[in-house]
Amino acid sequence: MAVTPPTDAELNTMIRARLASLGIDLDQLPAGTTADPVTGSPGRDSVLASLRSFVRGSVTALASFQMPAPAGSDPAHAAALSQQPAPLLYPSISTEWRR
């Protein structure tokens, strides 16, 4: 079965829901694509377009990442052995959180 890419409306719904779960309300931004002249806040449509581009461009690549299994591993167990956390850009931050 072929994967159908999400529409802009579906991505907007997902993005808004994800941001709302973090306490971010995009409705606080000025409507449209024009930045607010006083605060410099970007327009709501500009932010959504940028986030849609990010989701379409990088999330798929990150989701398909699979760590290689250690050398000499049984191929039947390779998938299970590769289920390790992805490498972190700044591991020291994560290390501090776990203390």
CYANA upper distance limits for C-alpha pairs under 8 A (distance plus 0.5 A):
  6 PRO  CA     10 GLU  CA      6.37
  6 PRO  CA     11 LEU  CA      6.83
  7 THR  CA     11 LEU  CA      6.75
  8 ASP  CA     12 ASN  CA      6.52
  8 ASP  CA     52 ARG  CA      7.82
  9 ALA  CA     13 THR  CA      6.74
 10 GLU  CA     14 MET  CA      6.78
 11 LEU  CA     15 ILE  CA      6.44
 11 LEU  CA     52 ARG  CA      6.88
 12 ASN  CA     16 ARG  CA      6.46
 12 ASN  CA     48 LEU  CA      7.20
 12 ASN  CA     52 ARG  CA      7.78
 13 THR  CA     17 ALA  CA      6.56
 14 MET  CA     18 ARG  CA      6.56
 15 ILE  CA     19 LEU  CA      6.58
 15 ILE  CA     48 LEU  CA      8.33
 15 ILE  CA     51 LEU  CA      7.96
 15 ILE  CA     52 ARG  CA      8.34
 16 ARG  CA     20 ALA  CA      6.39
 16 ARG  CA     25 ASP  CA      8.17
 16 ARG  CA     26 LEU  CA      7.75
 17 ALA  CA     21 SER  CA      6.68
 18 ARG  CA     22 LEU  CA      7.20
 19 LEU  CA     23 GLY  CA      6.84
 19 LEU  CA     24 ILE  CA      5.55
 19 LEU  CA     25 ASP  CA      7.42
 20 ALA  CA     24 ILE  CA      5.57
 20 ALA  CA     25 ASP  CA      6.44
 26 LEU  CA     44 ARG  CA      6.92
 27 ASP  CA     31 ALA  CA      8.27
 27 ASP  CA     44 ARG  CA      7.71
 29 LEU  CA     41 SER  CA      7.23
 29 LEU  CA     42 PRO  CA      7.49
 29 LEU  CA     43 GLY  CA      6.52
 29 LEU  CA     44 ARG  CA      5.90
 30 PRO  CA     34 THR  CA      8.23
 30 PRO  CA     35 ALA  CA      7.68
 30 PRO  CA     36 ASP  CA      6.92
 30 PRO  CA     41 SER  CA      7.96
 30 PRO  CA     42 PRO  CA      7.74
 30 PRO  CA     43 GLY  CA      5.58
 30 PRO  CA     44 ARG  CA      6.36
 31 ALA  CA     43 GLY  CA      6.10
 31 ALA  CA     44 ARG  CA      5.74
 31 ALA  CA     45 ASP  CA      7.32
 32 GLY  CA     43 GLY  CA      5.70
 32 GLY  CA     44 ARG  CA      6.24
 32 GLY  CA     45 ASP  CA      5.64
 32 GLY  CA     46 SER  CA      7.69
 33 THR  CA     42 PRO  CA      7.58
 33 THR  CA     43 GLY  CA      4.89
 33 THR  CA     44 ARG  CA      6.92
 33 THR  CA     45 ASP  CA      5.67
 33 THR  CA     46 SER  CA      5.42
 34 THR  CA     42 PRO  CA      7.12
 34 THR  CA     43 GLY  CA      5.60
 34 THR  CA     46 SER  CA      8.32
 35 ALA  CA     40 GLY  CA      6.15
 35 ALA  CA     41 SER  CA      5.92
 35 ALA  CA     42 PRO  CA      4.73
 35 ALA  CA     43 GLY  CA      5.43
 36 ASP  CA     40 GLY  CA      5.41
 36 ASP  CA     41 SER  CA      5.74
 36 ASP  CA     42 PRO  CA      6.94
 36 ASP  CA     43 GLY  CA      7.53
 37 PRO  CA     41 SER  CA      8.41
 42 PRO  CA     46 SER  CA      7.04
 42 PRO  CA     47 VAL  CA      7.14
 43 GLY  CA     47 VAL  CA      6.88
 44 ARG  CA     48 LEU  CA      6.77
 45 ASP  CA     49 ALA  CA      6.57
 46 SER  CA     50 SER  CA      6.67
 47 VAL  CA     51 LEU  CA      6.65
 48 LEU  CA     52 ARG  CA      6.49
 49 ALA  CA     53 SER  CA      6.70
 50 SER  CA     54 PHE  CA      6.78
 51 LEU  CA     55 VAL  CA      6.63
 52 ARG  CA     56 ARG  CA      6.59
 53 SER  CA     57 GLY  CA      6.47
 54 PHE  CA     58 SER  CA      6.35
 54 PHE  CA     59 VAL  CA      7.87
 55 VAL  CA     59 VAL  CA      5.70
 55 VAL  CA     60 THR  CA      8.06
 56 ARG  CA     60 THR  CA      7.32
 57 GLY  CA     61 ALA  CA      7.93
 58 SER  CA     62 LEU  CA      6.70
 59 VAL  CA     63 ALA  CA      6.46
 60 THR  CA     64 SER  CA      6.79
 61 ALA  CA     65 PHE  CA      7.00
 65 PHE  CA     86 ALA  CA      8.49
 66 GLN  CA     82 SER  CA      6.78
 66 GLN  CA     83 GLN  CA      7.78
 67 MET  CA     82 SER  CA      5.36
 67 MET  CA     83 GLN  CA      7.41
 67 MET  CA     84 GLN  CA      7.24
 67 MET  CA     86 ALA  CA      7.72
 68 PRO  CA     78 ALA  CA      8.31
 68 PRO  CA     82 SER  CA      6.10
 69 ALA  CA     73 SER  CA      7.10
 69 ALA  CA     78 ALA  CA      5.79
 69 ALA  CA     79 ALA  CA      7.81
 69 ALA  CA     81 LEU  CA      6.02
 69 ALA  CA     82 SER  CA      5.48
 70 PRO  CA     81 LEU  CA      8.09
 73 SER  CA     77 HIS  CA      7.52
 73 SER  CA     78 ALA  CA      6.91
 74 ASP  CA     78 ALA  CA      6.81
 75 PRO  CA     79 ALA  CA      8.41
 77 HIS  CA     81 LEU  CA      6.63
 78 ALA  CA     82 SER  CA      6.63
 79 ALA  CA     83 GLN  CA      7.24
 87 PRO  CA     91 PRO  CA      8.40
 90 TYR  CA     94 SER  CA      7.92
 91 PRO  CA     95 THR  CA      6.67
 92 SER  CA     96 GLU  CA      6.77
 93 ILE  CA     97 TRP  CA      7.01
 94 SER  CA     98 ARG  CA      6.99
 95 THR  CA     99 ARG  CA      7.26
